[in-house]
Amino acid sequence: MGKTKLKLRKSNRKRSFLGFTLIECLLALLLLSIISMLFSASIKNTATVSNYLKSEKEKEWHIFVIQLEEELKNCRYEKTQANKIILRNKKNNNNVWIEYKLGKIVKVENGGYHPLLMKVKEAVFSEVNHTIEMQVILENDLMYSGKWIIPKEYTDE
């Protein structure tokens, strides 16, 4: 058997390397750092937006309480049920009630209703020692509570 020799041939073509050049690696690192900075900024922005929305809901709650107090000025208290406060209008002696229904707290009078607070998940009204306590949970799971002191002139006593 004869020995065969392998001959390495040199070609005129440049040798092609498989892999990345230094410039390609630097560009990839630059792109990765930009993406991570944008991701970090979006996380910070999400926290800011969440705080803003929470403060907006607090403002909405305070406006509701003020508006409810104004609505109750001209009414005489009758009784409280789990989801409604029953009142009587002093001027025209009509029944008025503030109730939670269909995700809203509304004032119902003369067959029509006026929404006072929207996006409500749950609301419970209860009478405790001449006060009406309201426990309200909004759709974003924020819980608020309030009290309305029933003046003696409004009660039947």
N, C-alpha and C positions, 0 to 999 in steps of 0.2 A: 504494500500500500504506500502510496505516495503521500508525501506531506503537501498539504496545500497551504499556501500563504495568503493571508488576507492583505489586500492592499488598501490602504486608506487613500482615498482620492480627495484631493483638495479641489474645491470648486471655486469658481470665481464669485459665486454668490456669497453675500454676507450671511453669517450664521444668524438664524432667527431664534430669539429667546422667548420662551413662554413665561409670562409674568408681567408685573407692573413696573413701570419706570418710577423714578422718584417723584416726578412731577404729577403723575397720575395718583400716587398715594397722597401727596399733599392736597390735591384737588378733592379727593374723597374725604380726607379729614376736614377740610374747610366746609364741604357740604354737610357733613355729619354735625359739625359744631353749629352751623346755622340752623339746622333742623332742631337740634336740642335747645338752642336759645329760643326759638319760636315756640316750642312745646312748653318751656318753662314760663314764658310770658303769657301763654294762653291759660296755664294753670293759675297764675296770679290774677289774671283778668277774670277768671271764673269766680274766684273768691270775692273780688270786688263787686261783681254783678250780683252775686248771691246776697251780700250785705246790703246792696242798694235795694233789691227787691224786698228784703226783710223790712227795711226802714219804710218802704212804700206801703207795705201791709200794715205797719204800725200807724202810719198817718191815716190810712183808710179806716182802721179801727177807731182812732180818736175822732175822726169826722163822723163815723157812725154813732158813737156815743153822744156827741154834741147834737147831732140831728135827732136822735131818739129822744133826748131830753126836751128838745123843742117840740117834737110831736106830742109828747106826753103832757106838756104844759096845759093844754086846753081840754084834757081828758080827766075823767074820774075813774079811779081804779075799781075794778069789779072782782076779778079773780085771776089765778094763774093755773095753767095746765103745763104739761111737760114741754110742749113745743109752742105754746102761745100765751100771751098776756092779753086778757080781755078787759077792755075799758069802755067807757061811755063818754061820748062827746058832750061837753058842758053846754055848748051853744045850741045844737039841734037835737040832743038826746039820742043820737044814733049810736049803735054798737060799733066799736072800733077794736081791732085787735092787731097786735104785733105778733107775727108768727114766722116760724121756720118752715119753708116748703120749697121743694125742687132746687135745693142748693142755694137758696137766698133767704135773707130775713126781710120780710115785707110788712108794710102797714096796709091793712085791708079796711076799707070804709066804703059804704054805699055800693058794694058790688065790684069796685075797682081796687087795684092794689098798687102801691108805690114801693119799689125796691129800695131798701135802706143799706143792705150789705150783700155783696155778691161773692161767689166762689166759697160758699160755706159748706164744709163737710158734715158738721154736726153742731147743733145748738140745743141747749137745755135751759129752760127758765124754771126757777123755783122760788117760792116765797118763804123767807126765813125772818122772823121777828120784825115785821113791818118793813122789810126790804125785799126787793126782787133781785135775785142773783142770776147772772147770765154766764154760762160756760159755753164758749164758742170755739170750735176747731175749724180752721180754714183748710182749703184743699191742699195747701203746702205743709200741713201738719203743725202749723203754729197755733198755739192755744192762747186764748185771751179770756179774761173774765172781767165782769163789771157788776156794780151794784147800783140800784136805783132805790133811794129811800122814799117810801110811800108817805107823803105828808098826811097828817091826821085829817085834814079837810077832804082828802081823796078817799079815805076809807069810810066804811059804814058805821064806825064807832062814834 
